[in-house]
Amino acid sequence: MYCPPKKVTLYVVTTSPLDTLTSSLLASSGGSDAAVPRVPETMAETGVTGALVEQIVLKLLHYRGELVGKDLAAILGLKYSVIEPIMDSLKWQHLIAVKKSLGMGNASAIFMLSEAGRNAARDYLATNQYAGSVPVPLNQYTEMVKKQKQAPNWISMDKLHAAYRHMVVSEDTMSKIGPAVNSGKSFLVYGQPGNGKTALAEALGSMNREPIYIPYAIECQGNIIQMYDPIYHHKIEDVNNDGPLVFAISQDSKYDQRWFRAPRPFITSGGELTLEMLDLSFNQGSKIYEAPFQMKANNGIYLIDDFGRQRATPAEVLNRWIVPMERQIDFLSFLTGGKMLIPFEAFLIFSTNLRPESLGDEAFLRRIQYKMLVKSPDLKEFRDIFVRFCQGKKLDFEPAIVDYLVEEHYVPAGKPFRRCQPRDIVTHAIDLINFENRDWKLSKEILDQAFLSCFVKEDEFNHM
């Protein structure tokens, strides 16, 4: 079993409180970025201990075999000058060795593990297998989330119109969405299926795409929480003037490379959602925690679709959100029993096809600040949606064909309009045109066949 020798720490630790350091690391920006995490110049400014960085260095060398100093620093997200005292300490302990030097200082040296270093790395891997960017301490993450909050009254009617330019949305609906989004509070969108509730919510994600900063990982109470999720976080890669990606951490880094830039996140979960998914998830293999949805959605939007159809009851789901919605903080639990307090700055949207009264009583629904019924379209809206979709597909049609569709298939059966129907019917018509190699034009015959292929005819089924 590896027993680390007594060591003399060669890197300097400041006595300044971390909270003071955090404030100095966050700077307001004159550009589109609300705040920028400054590049740490010392180990103290990283907010984490040198011992944690040592462990990650040894695990990286265990996985990679050997690494050039500057490449190692780039993976860690730090300047080599910050980790140089740590590298010297590891060499002094005979845990790492220099295999080769390119003659341009320690940053160009090729490092590898010694036998003692391999033993130490295996011991550290038994604790957890994290070997990536140095985690950001929780207090620095909390401060950054606060600085990246949407400014009050950030949204205007012009921005709403731009977000919904691809949809047919009434001014009445716009006037209901605007105040809810500006407030940043919870929002319930309800109505019949097929009327575009999810599409209305998703369009909000396109309104403010200015980059924010999100850490790859967070450290709290000795635990590492993975934040970066490539499904929901779409990194904006840094480029230099010539175009290639900048991999190495250089003196010209504009922000702390332990963070990445990405548009404000938009995260959706539906009927698969369980209460366990709203807490820290511990991976037994890697022994690393993964952040829950609401944490990944901080400074963005979190949509709970099909609300009321989750594996947990609506009351259980909403009770989970009482404290976060009212106090903008959330409590997450570690397996050891410890608690982690995080900021809750996600705009929470609930979308449902169910009647609100079936979700809970008045006191229950009062916890959701804003509510909006998405009504079925009237004839004018239905026609506008139909025409716009045909035009978007460059499909030739006679204007009167919309009236034919309504009079022939909707009026006799008393069939209600839904916003999704023009898209579905025209899409079926296009599929038929393509299959039969017909002219790119919508005829009554094609429209009839497309309509019949879209809807179930229960009366015919009952007489079979």
Secondary structure, 3 states (H helix, E strand, C coil): CCCCCCCCCCCCCCCCCHHHHHHHHEEECCCCCCEEECCCCCHHHHCCCHHHHHHHHHHHHHHHCEEEHHHHHHHHCCCHHHHHHHHHHHHHCCCEEEEECCCCCHHHCEEEECHHHHHHHHHHHHHCCCCCCCCEEHHHHHHHHHHCCCCCCCCCHHHHHHHCCCCCCCHHHHHHHHHHHHHCCCEEEECCCCCCHHHHHHHHCCCCCCEEEEECEEEECCEEEECCCCCCCCCCCCECCCCCECCCCCCCCCCCCCEEEEECCEEEECCCCCHHHHCCEEECCCCEEECCHHHHCCCCEEEECCCCCCCCCHHHHHHHCHHHHHHCEEEEECCCCCEEEEECCCEEEEEECCCHHHHCCHHHHHCCCEEEECCCCCHHHHHHHHHHHHHHCCCECCCHHHHHHHHHHHCCCCCCCCCCHHHHHHHHHHHHHHHHCCCCECCHHHHHHHHHHHCCCHHHHHCC
